[in-house]
């Protein structure tokens, strides 16, 4: 099979390679998926660049945890009915050396979820990290029904899904931040009531104005380092921060300012969701997919051979939406 991989961390064009590797064989409880699309996420880019750790977790890493394709082989113990099933994948490269940047992958059958008819493979390659992160952030700790919610980065891969999910799950008022008029239009179309351009406007003032001085019940945060001070100003006393990202490995928070607001702070990464939380997120996503009205912004579709360019697009934030690689024929 053709696969992209790296054997040391560093810049994309220096470390990413493309070569033929042996076809994997599914083991007990596993399926083999002939991949059609591979999703590129910021976490993939950070891991390849050595930003999490310069130490390689395995001698060779085929990157990307998200992807979609068709099951073409089964390991012992897997139902024969799954052969030929269209699927999307989660955690394909989490704690494993072989991700979706390849023509074939084997992984536990539970990590290959049926992709509904009418949903494109490109969209399916965006579900494992962006969509499930957004769904858990919206649903966790009682969800957002009846609440006022501020979603940071409403035009981003996670934020855009979070806007759509929050609207469908009953949020009373949805606010979001963006960095351009183009992104503002995308966020409004996804369900935001109030869109704030953080480069041109005072976000705290706009949030308090839009909420009658009350602040929001929940903040869904993409970068706690960049936005912690803002969140302290805009969350209601006793409100919620749901944090799924950080611009730095370590950060500090002011105790007395936080204690005065008494927020509940929930930090998570989608890779480590409990079985129960993941099942809830997947089930909710499937309901919304069945309705057929979710929007899945795809910013760039590139061939596997251009994986370095795809990583650079994500790394530099030059696109609005998800970046996917065409791996095999649909």
N, C-alpha and C positions, 0 to 999 in steps of 0.2 A: 504494500500500500504506500501511497505518497503521504508524507507527513512533514509538518514543520516542527522544529524543536530548537532548544538551546542547551548548551553544556556548560555555560558560565553566564553570570548575570552581567548586564551592561546595556549600552545603547542598542536599539532594535536592529539597525542595519549592520552592527558589528557582530551580534551574537546569534541572531535567528538564522537557521539553516533550513533547507528543503531537500529531502532525500527519500529514497525508497527504504521502508522498514518492513520487517516480517508482519504478515497478517496476524492479528491477535485471535486466539481461540477462546470462546466463552467457557468459564468454569461453572461449577455447581451454583445454581441460583442466578446466573448471569445471562444477559443477552448481548448479542453483538449488533451494533447499529452501523449501517452504511450511511455515513453522514452526508448531508446535502448543504447544510449551513452551519457556520461556527460563529458564535457571538463574541465580540471583543469588549471586555469591560475594564474599567480603571484598575480593578484589583489584579487583572492579568498583566496589565502594563507595569504596575508597581512591582509585582513579583519578578517579572523579567528584568526590570531595571535594577533590582537589588535594593529597593527602597524599604521593603519589609525586613530583609536580611540579605547580606551579600553571600551568605552560605547557601549553596545549592541543597535543596531537600533530597534530591536524587541526582545521580550522575548525569542523567539526561531528562529533560522535561519537555513534553509536548503540551503547550499551554491551552488555556480556555476551558472554563467550566460549563459554559452554555453552548447548546447546539440543538440541531434537529435533523431527523433523517428517518430511515426505515429499518426495522429489525430484520436482519437477514440470516441470523443463526441463533440457536438457543443452547444454553448449557443444561446439564441434568437438573431436573426438578422444576423447570419452567414450562408453563402451559403451552402446548402446541398452538393454541389459538393466537398467540402473540406474534407468530411468524408473519412477516409482511406488514406489521402495524406501523403507521406513521406515529412518531413520538417526538417529544421534546425532553431535554435532559437537564438535571440539576446536579451540582457538585461533582461534575465529571473529572475535574482536576484537583479537587480538594483532598489533600492527603494522598494523592495518587500521582504517579509520574506521567500518565497518559491522558491528555485532555482531548478536546474536540477539533483541534487544528490538524486533522488527519482524515483520511478517507474512511477509516474504520476505528471503532472503539468498542471495548467490552467493559461492562459495568453491571452492578447489581440490578436486577430487573425492576426493583422499586424506583430506581432513579431514572427510568425511562417511562414517561407519562404519555398516555394517548393524546395525540394532537387532533382536535376536532376537525371534521371536514369543513372546508370553507375558510380555515385559518391558514395563512401562508407559512411556509417553512421559515422564511425570514423572520416573521413575527415570533414563531416558536423558539428561535435562537435567542430571544430576548427575555424569556420568561424566568429562567432559573435564578438570575440575580436581580435584574431591574424590577420585574413584575412581582416576584415573591417578597423582595425587600419592601416594596411599596405596600403590598397587601398586609404584611405583618405589622408595619409601622402604623397603618390605619386601624387594624383590628385589635391590636394588643391592648390588654388592660381595660376591657370593656368597650373598646371601639370609639367611634366619633359621632354616633347618632345624637343629634341635638346639640352638639358642641361647636364652638368656634375654633377653627384650626388654621394655623399658619404653616404653610409648606414651603420650606426653603428651596429655591431653585426649581420653580415649577415647569421650566422647559427642559430640565435635565431628564436623563433616562429613567431614573427612579421618581423624581418629582412629578413628571408628566403622568405616569401611571397613578401616583398617589392622589393627584387631583381628580382623576376619573373615578378612582375607587372611593374616595371620600364623598364625592357627590352621590354615588350610587348607594353608599352605606349610611346616608342620612345626616351628614354634617349640616348644621344649621347655617353656618357662614364659613366660607373658605377664602383665605387670603394667601397670596404667594409673592415671592420675590423673583425678579428676572434682571437681566443686564442689558436688554435692548428692546426696541419696539417690535422687532420680528418675534422675539421670544415672548413678549407680552401677548401678542395676538394668538400664539400657540397655546399659552396658558389659559387665556379667556375661553378659547374654544374647548378646552379640556374640562372646564367647569369652575374656574376661579371667579369669585364675586369681586374681589379687589386684587388688582395686580400692581405691584410696586417696583419701579425701576430703582434698584439700590445704588446705581451709579449717579442718578440724577435727583433722588428724593431722600428725605430723612425717613428711614423705614420705621423707626419707633414712633415718630409723630403720626405717620400715615396709619399705622396699625391702631394706635390709640384713638385716632379720629374715627376710623371705620368701625370701631367697637364701642363707641360712646364712652371712651376713657377706661373701659373695663379690662382691656387686654384679652388674650386668647386662652381657651381652655387647654389646648395642646399645640406644641410646636413639633413639627417633624423636621429634623435637622440633618443636613448633609455634611456640615463642617463645624463641629463644636468649637474648634479653635478660633475660627474666623468670626463666629456669631454668638459666642457665649454671652458677651456683654449685652448684645441686643436682646437675646432671649430673656435675660434677667429683667429687662425693662418691660417686655411685652407680655409675658405670661402672667395670668391671674395668680394671686396668692392661692397656693394649693393646687396649681395647675400641673401640667405634664410636659416634660421634654421627652421625646422619643428620638434617640440619636443613633444613626446608622453609619456615620462617617466622621472622619477627622482629617484635617490637613497636616497633622503631625503625629508622631508616635506617642508623644507625651504632651500633656497640657495641665494647666492649673486653673482652679476656679476659686473665686472669693467667698470665703465661708459666710461672713456676716451678711453680705448682700443676698446670698442664696438663702440663708436661714430666714431672712426677713420675708422672702417670698414663699418659702416652704414648698418648692416644687418637688414632684416625684420625677426622678430622672431614670429613664430606662435606656440602657445602651445594649446594642446587639449587633451581631453580624449574621447575615443570612445563612452562612455555611453551618452555623451551630444551632439552628432552630431545633427545638425538640420535635420528636415524631408527631406529637399532638398538634403543635403550632404549625408545622409544615403541612400536615393533612388539612387543617382548617384553611390555610392560605391557598393550597392547591384547589380545594373544593370551591372556595369563593371565586377564584380565577376561572374555574371551569363554568360556573354559573354565568359569569359575565361574558365569557367567550361564546357561550351558547346563545346569548341574546344578540350577538353579532354587531354590536355598536361600539366596541372598544377601538381606539385609534392606536396604531403602533408605528410611531415615526421611525423610519429607517433613513439615516442620513447618508450612508454610503454602502454600496455593495461592491466588493472587490474580490478578485480571485485569490485562492490560497497563496499563489506565488507572490502576491503583493502584501503579505502579512506584515512586513516591516512598515510599509506605508500606513496600513490600518492601525498599527500600534501608535504611530506618530500622530495620526488624526485624533485618537483618543487622548493621548498624552498631552497634546497641545490645546485641546478643547476647541478645535477649529470647526467643528460641525455641531448641528443641532439635531439630536436624535442618536439612535444606536448605529454602530458600525458592525457589519456582518461580512463574513467571507464565504464565497461560493466554493464549496469543497467538492461536491459531486453533482451528477445530473439529477434534476428533480423527477 
